[in-house]
Amino acid sequence: MTEKGVRLRPPDYVVLGMVRLGAQSGYDIKKLVHDSIRFFWTISEAQIYPSLKRLERVALVRGRSAPQGRRRRRNFDITPQGEAALRAWLTSGEAMPFELRDIGLVKLFFADALDRADALGLLQAIMERSRERVAALNRIEPKARRYKAAGIRHPPLTLRLGIAFHKAIIDVCAEFGGAKKR
């Protein structure tokens, strides 16, 4: 809850954090989310723009007109109150439920309904998906190095955790199915 009585939701804090990291427009936020946290948290344009309006209304970001050609555009900067709100949220004692929605794992859970070959095919598909995810995360690594060089340490740490997560899926699936990890 902000001092102006507006209850912020996780998407609002995602937008606030992305503005703090340098994303200035809704498009920049969408792009930065795509290049970073989309692997574990999604946010749509339908959430970004209302969040920006809400954050501006309660003075957590400051917007300014920044047209590009004929296109209207607003750029945003985080305010000191926005910095304080983000820090308060990050340090709050609220529960942090772990939510993993993975249809591949749901299918794997029920894979005893399949014959062995089909179940192993499903296991291979899950492994391949994680291999592709590791490759995608590795492609982000140069950006993470730039963050680290700028003194921003936690996005690279989060990247490493994502890579480790998917490597663990590959390892466990390979062990279970007797497949090669590659």
Secondary structure as UniProt FT lines:
FT   TURN            3..4
FT   HELIX           10..20
FT   TURN            21..22
FT   HELIX           26..34
FT   TURN            35..36
FT   HELIX           37..39
FT   HELIX           45..57
FT   TURN            58..59
FT   STRAND          61..65
FT   TURN            69..70
FT   STRAND          74..78
FT   HELIX           80..91
FT   HELIX           103..109
FT   HELIX           111..113
FT   HELIX           116..149
FT   TURN            150..151
FT   HELIX           154..177
//
